[in-house]
Amino acid sequence: MHIIIVGGGGVGYELARNLSEKAQDVVVVEKNEAKARRFKEALDVLVIVDNGANAAVLEQADVKNADMLIAVTQVDEVNIIACMLAKQYDVPITVCRIRNSGYAGDASVLTPKQLGIDIVINPERVAAMEISKMLHFPDAAEVEYFNHGKVMMLGVVVGSEAGITGVPLRKLPISADAIIVGISDPEGKFIVPGGDDVVKPGNKIYMLGNSHTLKDISSLLHHEKTRISQVSILGGGMIGRQLARLLESSKQPFTVKLIEKNIDRCEELCRDLDKTLVIQGDATEIAMLKEEDTDWADAVIAATGDDRNNIVAALLARQFGVKKIICEVMKPQYVSVYNALGIDSVINPRLLAAAQILRLTRREDIVAFSILQDEKAEVIEIILPESAKVANKKVLAAGLPRGMLIGSIVRNNEVIIPNGNTLLLPDDHLVIFAIPSVSAKLDRYFAPASAKEDREYIRNKLIHLEES
C-alpha cells in the first residue's frame, strides 16, 4: 500500500516505523525540520518537509496513487483539511486525529464523512478507556477484549507466592477455557511458550481465554483480590479529563480526586466534571501529596504529560503504599525505566492510536488489533476466510511458524481454546498472538487467496470494518 502520513509527532513516528517494517510504501509530511530529520535518520521512508494541508504538497507525496492518508498532527484543523483534500484525489481511506469533540462529536454540525474523514482517532480518549479497564481489573497490568467481550487477554506479573511458577505449562491446573500465550521476563526477553516452558516469579504472563474465566484471575494466581474504589488522577490534561468522565459514568462506584498544577485548567475541569474533586497543586511534591492524603487512594494514575514527572509521581505513590499505580508513558524508551522500578501498568497513547490504524493496512480480515505495551507482540482478531491457506485444516497441519499461536476461536458464540487437533473452519473468529517479525507473515496463512490490494478492495475492507 502507498500510505501518506501527515504529522511527524509521536503517533506519526510509531505508524511510520511499524509500516516501514512491514514493507509498506510510506511518505511522511512534516513541516518541522527537526522532527522531519528524525524520520530521515532512523526510518526507511520518504520525508517531505512542508505543510500537509496543501494540495501541491500532497501531490508531491503522490496522493493521486495513495491508498490511505493518515493525518495526525497536533492541530485538528490541519488534519481535517488534509483529509478533505485527500478525498478530492479519491484516496480510499482517510484517518484523522481529532481532539476537539466539536468537530466529531454529537454536537458537530458536519459529520466526519462530510469532512472527508473515514475514521476518527483520539489517542487520549483511547488511553483513558484502557486505564478504565485496568481499574475495573486491577490485578492485571494489561487488559484487552476481543469478539465483543467474549474473549479477554490479561497481562499479569507473577509473584513468588503464585502456584503456577516452576511447573511446565502442560502440567498447570489451568482451566480449559484459558491459555498462557506469552511470557516476558524482567530483562525484556519475550517468548510465545510451548508446553515445556515454565513461568518464573517476576515474569509477566499473557493469558487469553473466556472472559468469565479470566475475570477470576486472582484465584488462578493465588493472591488476594485487589479492589479499587478510591482513585487519584495526577494531571488534568486530555487523558485525566477523559478518564474522570469515564469513572463518573461507570456502573462501578469510584470516588475520584484529580490534581492539576495549572489554575486555569483547574477551573475548566471544575466546570466540566460533576462528581470529581479537582485540586490545584503539583503532583510531584511530597508535601502536596501528603496534604491531599494520597495514601487514601486505592489507585493512582500518573498522567501529567511528562514521563519524568510521571515517574516521580509514581514513586511517591508507591512510598505512600498505593495498591495500583498506572502511568502514562509518552516516549517508548522510558518503558524499561518503569519496568526497572517495578511499575508494570503503563499506557502509551501513541501506541494505542497506531494499533487502531494499523489493522487497516493488513490483507487479513482483521476485526481487532492490539500491540502489547512493551511492543514485544501483537494480538490480532481475524475472521477466517474460506479461501485462506489454513481453512479446513487442523491447527497442527496449518504449519504456523514459531512465534505465532492461535489462542482462541469463537464459533457459534462458543469460546474454544484450540489444541493441535482442532479444525479451523471458515468464518471462525480467531485471536492470534504473534511476535512482530512473524506477524508480518500472517497473510500467508489467514488472508483470502484472491485478495488484490486495489482501491476497490481497500474500500470494501473499510466497509466491512465499519460493519464489524
C-alpha positions in Angstrom: 0.0 0.0 0.0 1.0 3.6 -0.6 0.4 5.5 2.6 0.8 9.2 3.3 1.3 10.2 7.0 0.7 13.9 7.7 2.4 14.8 11.0 5.7 13.7 12.4 4.9 13.6 16.1 4.8 10.5 18.3 1.8 8.9 16.7 3.2 9.6 13.2 6.6 8.1 14.1 5.1 4.9 15.6 3.0 4.4 12.5 5.9 5.1 10.1 8.2 2.8 12.0 5.7 -0.1 12.1 4.5 0.3 8.5 8.1 0.6 7.1 9.0 -2.6 9.0 6.0 -4.3 7.3 7.4 -3.2 3.9 4.7 -0.7 3.1 5.4 2.4 0.9 5.3 5.3 3.3 5.6 9.1 2.8 5.8 11.4 5.8 4.8 15.1 5.5 6.1 17.2 8.4 6.8 20.9 8.3 9.1 21.0 11.4 12.7 20.3 10.2 13.9 18.8 13.5 11.1 16.3 13.5 11.5 15.5 9.8 15.2 14.9 10.4 14.4 12.2 12.9 12.5 10.2 10.3 15.2 10.7 7.7 17.9 9.4 10.0 16.0 6.5 11.6 13.5 5.1 9.1 13.4 4.0 5.5 10.6 6.3 4.5 10.3 9.3 2.1 10.1 12.6 4.1 8.7 15.9 2.7 9.4 19.0 4.9 6.2 21.0 4.3 2.6 21.6 5.3 0.4 18.6 4.7 -2.8 20.8 4.4 -1.7 21.9 1.0 -2.8 20.2 -2.3 0.6 20.9 -4.0 2.5 19.2 -1.2 0.1 16.2 -1.2 0.6 15.9 -5.0 4.4 15.8 -4.3 3.6 12.9 -2.0 1.8 11.1 -4.9 -1.6 11.5 -3.3 -3.2 10.5 -6.7 -2.0 6.9 -6.1 -2.3 6.8 -2.3 -4.3 4.0 -0.7 -4.5 5.8 2.6 -3.9 9.2 4.2 -3.4 9.4 7.9 -3.4 12.9 9.4 -2.0 13.0 12.9 -0.6 16.5 13.5 -1.3 18.3 16.8 -3.7 20.7 15.0 -7.2 19.4 14.3 -7.8 21.8 11.5 -4.7 20.8 9.6 -5.7 17.2 9.9 -9.3 17.8 8.7 -8.1 19.9 5.7 -5.6 17.2 4.7 -8.3 14.6 4.7 -10.7 16.8 2.8 -8.0 17.3 0.1 -7.2 13.6 0.0 -10.9 12.7 -0.8 -10.7 15.1 -3.7 -8.0 12.8 -5.1 -10.2 9.8 -4.4 -8.0 8.3 -1.6 -10.0 5.2 -0.4 -9.3 5.6 3.4 -8.6 8.8 5.3 -7.8 8.7 9.1 -7.9 11.9 11.1 -6.7 12.6 14.6 -9.2 14.9 16.3 -9.1 16.1 19.9 -11.8 18.7 19.8 -15.2 16.9 20.2 -16.8 19.9 18.5 -15.5 18.6 15.2 -16.6 15.0 15.5 -18.9 14.7 18.5 -22.7 14.5 18.6 -23.0 18.3 18.7 -20.9 18.7 15.5 -22.8 20.3 12.5 -20.8 18.3 10.0 -20.3 14.6 10.2 -16.8 13.1 9.7 -17.9 11.7 6.3 -18.9 15.2 5.2 -15.4 16.4 6.3 -13.8 13.7 4.1 -12.9 11.6 7.1 -13.4 7.8 7.2 -12.0 7.1 10.6 -11.5 9.4 13.6 -8.9 8.6 16.2 -8.4 10.2 19.6 -5.3 8.8 21.3 -6.1 10.4 24.7 -9.6 9.0 24.8 -8.4 5.5 23.9 -5.8 5.8 26.6 -8.4 6.8 29.2 -10.5 3.8 28.2 -7.5 1.5 28.6 -6.8 2.9 32.1 -10.5 2.4 33.0 -10.2 -1.3 32.0 -7.2 -1.6 34.3 -9.1 -0.1 37.2 -12.0 -2.5 36.7 -9.5 -5.4 36.6 -6.7 -4.1 38.9 -4.9 -7.5 39.2 -3.8 -7.2 35.5 -1.2 -4.9 34.0 -2.8 -5.1 30.6 -6.4 -5.8 29.6 -7.8 -6.4 26.1 -11.2 -7.7 24.9 -12.0 -9.5 21.6 -15.1 -10.7 19.9 -17.5 -8.3 21.7 -16.1 -9.2 25.1 -16.4 -12.9 24.8 -12.6 -13.3 24.8 -10.2 -11.5 27.2 -6.4 -11.1 27.3 -4.7 -10.2 30.5 -1.1 -9.3 31.1 -0.2 -10.2 34.7 3.0 -10.0 36.7 3.5 -13.3 38.6 4.5 -13.0 42.3 6.6 -15.5 44.2 3.5 -16.8 46.0 1.8 -17.9 42.8 1.3 -21.6 42.5 1.9 -21.6 38.7 5.7 -21.0 39.0 8.3 -23.6 38.2 5.9 -26.0 36.6 5.8 -26.9 32.8 2.8 -25.2 31.2 1.4 -28.5 30.0 1.1 -29.6 33.7 -0.6 -26.5 35.1 -4.1 -26.9 36.5 -5.4 -24.0 34.4 -9.0 -24.1 33.2 -9.5 -25.5 29.7 -11.1 -22.1 28.9 -7.7 -20.2 29.2 -4.2 -20.5 27.9 -0.9 -18.7 28.5 0.1 -17.3 25.1 3.2 -15.2 26.1 5.8 -14.9 28.8 8.1 -11.8 29.3 10.9 -11.7 31.9 12.1 -8.6 33.8 15.1 -8.3 31.4 12.8 -7.9 28.4 13.1 -11.4 26.9 9.8 -12.5 25.4 8.6 -15.9 24.2 5.5 -17.4 22.8 5.7 -20.5 25.0 5.3 -24.2 24.4 4.2 -26.9 26.8 7.6 -27.4 28.3 8.2 -23.8 29.2 7.9 -22.6 32.8 6.8 -19.4 34.5 9.2 -17.8 37.0 8.4 -15.2 39.7 8.7 -11.7 38.3 7.6 -12.9 34.8 4.7 -11.1 33.1 2.4 -13.7 31.6 -0.3 -13.1 28.9 -3.4 -15.2 29.4 -6.1 -15.5 26.7 -9.4 -17.1 27.1 -13.1 -17.0 28.1 -13.8 -13.6 29.8 -15.9 -15.3 32.6 -12.9 -17.5 33.4 -10.3 -14.8 33.4 -12.3 -12.4 35.5 -11.4 -14.6 38.4 -7.7 -14.2 37.7 -6.8 -13.7 41.4 -7.8 -17.2 42.3 -5.6 -18.5 39.4 -2.6 -16.7 40.8 -3.4 -17.4 44.4 -3.3 -13.9 45.8 -5.7 -11.6 47.5 -8.1 -9.8 45.1 -7.4 -6.1 44.7 -10.5 -3.8 44.9 -10.4 -0.3 43.6 -12.9 2.4 44.7 -10.7 5.5 45.6 -8.8 6.9 42.6 -6.3 9.8 42.4 -5.6 11.2 38.9 -2.4 13.2 38.7 -2.6 15.5 35.7 -5.6 17.3 34.3 -4.7 17.1 30.6 -6.8 15.3 27.9 -6.2 11.8 29.4 -7.0 12.9 33.0 -10.2 14.7 32.0 -11.4 11.8 29.8 -10.7 9.3 32.5 -12.5 11.3 35.1 -15.5 11.4 32.8 -15.4 7.7 32.3 -15.2 6.9 36.0 -18.0 9.3 36.8 -20.3 7.4 34.4 -19.1 3.9 35.4 -21.6 1.4 36.9 -18.9 0.6 39.5 -18.8 3.4 42.1 -15.5 5.3 42.1 -14.5 8.3 44.3 -12.2 10.4 42.2 -9.7 13.2 43.0 -7.8 15.0 40.2 -4.7 17.1 40.9 -3.7 19.6 38.3 -0.9 22.3 38.5 -2.4 24.9 36.2 -5.1 27.0 37.9 -6.9 28.0 34.7 -7.1 24.3 33.7 -8.5 23.5 37.2 -11.3 26.0 36.6 -12.1 24.4 33.2 -12.2 20.9 34.8 -14.4 22.1 37.6 -16.9 23.3 35.0 -16.6 20.1 33.0 -16.7 17.4 35.7 -19.7 16.7 38.0 -18.5 14.3 40.7 -14.7 14.6 40.6 -12.9 16.7 43.3 -10.4 18.9 41.4 -7.4 20.1 43.4 -4.8 22.7 42.3 -1.3 21.6 43.1 1.9 19.9 41.9 1.6 16.1 41.9 5.4 15.7 42.2 5.7 17.4 45.6 5.7 15.2 48.7 4.1 17.9 50.8 1.2 18.3 48.4 0.5 14.6 48.2 0.6 14.2 52.0 -1.7 17.2 52.3 -4.2 15.5 50.0 -3.9 12.1 51.7 -2.6 10.2 48.7 -2.4 7.1 50.9 -6.2 7.3 50.9 -6.2 6.1 47.3 -6.5 2.5 46.1 -5.1 3.6 42.7 -3.0 6.5 41.4 -2.9 7.4 37.7 0.1 9.4 36.7 -0.9 11.2 33.5 0.9 14.6 33.7 2.1 14.5 30.0 5.7 14.3 31.1 7.5 11.0 31.6 9.9 12.2 34.2 7.1 13.8 36.3 5.1 10.6 35.9 8.0 8.5 37.2 8.5 10.8 40.2 4.7 10.8 41.0 4.6 7.1 40.7 7.5 6.6 43.1 5.9 8.9 45.6 2.6 7.0 45.3 4.5 3.8 45.9 6.1 5.3 49.0 2.5 6.0 50.3 1.6 2.3 49.8 -0.9 2.7 47.0 -2.1 -0.7 45.7 -2.4 0.1 42.0 -0.2 2.6 40.0 -0.8 3.3 36.3 1.5 5.6 34.3 1.1 7.3 31.0 4.3 6.8 29.0 5.0 9.3 26.2 8.4 8.0 25.0 8.9 4.3 24.4 12.4 4.4 25.7 11.0 5.1 29.2 9.2 1.7 29.3 12.3 0.0 30.5 12.6 2.6 33.3 9.1 1.8 34.5 9.9 -1.9 34.4 13.1 -1.5 36.4 11.1 0.4 39.0 8.5 -2.4 39.2 5.7 -0.3 37.7 4.1 -2.8 35.4 1.0 -0.9 34.4 1.8 1.6 31.7 -0.2 3.2 28.9 1.3 4.6 25.7 -1.4 6.7 23.9 0.7 6.8 20.7 1.0 3.0 20.5 -2.8 2.6 21.1 -3.6 5.0 18.3 -1.1 3.3 16.0 -2.7 -0.1 16.7 -6.2 1.3 15.7 -4.8 2.4 12.3 -2.5 -0.5 11.5 -5.3 -3.0 11.2 -6.5 -1.1 8.1 -3.2 -1.8 6.4 -3.3 -5.6 6.6 -4.6 -8.0 3.9 -6.2 -10.3 6.5 -9.8 -9.8 7.6 -8.9 -8.1 10.8 -11.5 -7.2 13.4 -9.3 -6.0 16.2 -5.6 -5.3 16.5 -3.5 -4.7 19.7 0.2 -4.1 20.3 1.5 -5.0 23.8 2.8 -2.0 25.7 6.4 -3.3 25.6 5.9 -3.9 21.8 7.1 -7.5 22.1 4.0 -9.0 20.5 0.8 -8.2 18.6 -2.6 -9.7 19.2 -4.9 -9.9 16.2 -8.5 -10.9 15.9 -9.5 -12.1 12.4 -12.4 -13.8 10.6 -11.1 -16.8 8.8 -12.0 -16.6 5.0 -12.9 -19.8 3.2 -10.0 -19.3 0.7 -7.3 -18.9 3.4 -4.5 -21.4 3.3 -5.3 -22.8 6.8 -9.1 -23.0 6.3 -10.5 -26.5 6.9 -7.2 -27.7 8.3 -6.3 -28.9 11.8 -4.1 -26.5 13.8 -1.2 -29.0 13.8 -1.4 -29.2 10.0 -1.5 -25.4 9.5 2.3 -25.1 9.6 2.3 -21.9 11.6 5.8 -20.6 12.4 7.3 -20.5 15.9 6.3 -17.2 17.5 2.7 -17.4 16.2 -0.1 -19.0 18.2 -3.9 -19.3 17.8 -5.0 -18.5 21.3 -8.8 -18.8 20.9 -11.6 -19.5 18.5 -15.1 -18.1 18.7 -17.5 -20.3 16.8 -21.3 -20.1 17.1 -20.8 -17.8 20.2 -18.8 -20.5 21.9 -15.2 -19.8 23.0 -12.8 -22.7 22.1 -9.2 -22.9 23.3 -7.7 -24.9 20.5 -5.2 -27.8 20.5 -3.3 -29.4 17.6 -6.4 -31.5 16.5 -8.8 -28.5 16.5 -10.2 -27.9 13.0 -10.1 -24.3 11.6 -13.3 -23.5 9.9 -14.3 -20.6 7.6 -15.9 -17.7 9.5 -14.2 -18.7 12.7 -13.2 -15.7 14.8 -9.5 -16.4 15.6 -7.5 -14.5 18.2 -3.8 -14.8 17.2 -0.8 -14.0 19.3 2.4 -13.3 17.4 5.8 -11.6 17.7 6.3 -8.7 15.3 8.7 -10.4 13.0 6.3 -13.3 12.5 3.2 -11.2 12.4 4.3 -9.8 9.0 3.8 -13.4 7.6 0.2 -13.6 8.9 -1.3 -13.0 5.5 0.3 -16.2 4.1 -1.9 -18.3 6.3 -5.1 -16.2 7.1 -5.6 -13.8 4.2 -8.1 -14.5 1.3 -6.3 -16.3 -1.5 -7.6 -14.0 -4.2 -7.2 -10.6 -2.4 -5.9 -7.9 -4.6 -5.0 -4.7 -2.9 -6.5 -2.3 -5.5 -8.6 0.7 -4.4 -11.9 -1.2 -4.7 -10.6 -3.9 -2.4 -9.4 -1.3 0.2 -12.8 0.5 0.1 -14.6 -2.9 0.6 -12.3 -3.6 3.5 -13.2 -0.3 5.2 -17.0 -1.0 4.7 -16.5 -4.4 6.3 -14.6 -2.9 9.3 -17.3 -0.3 9.8 -20.0 -3.1 9.9 -17.9 -5.1 12.4 
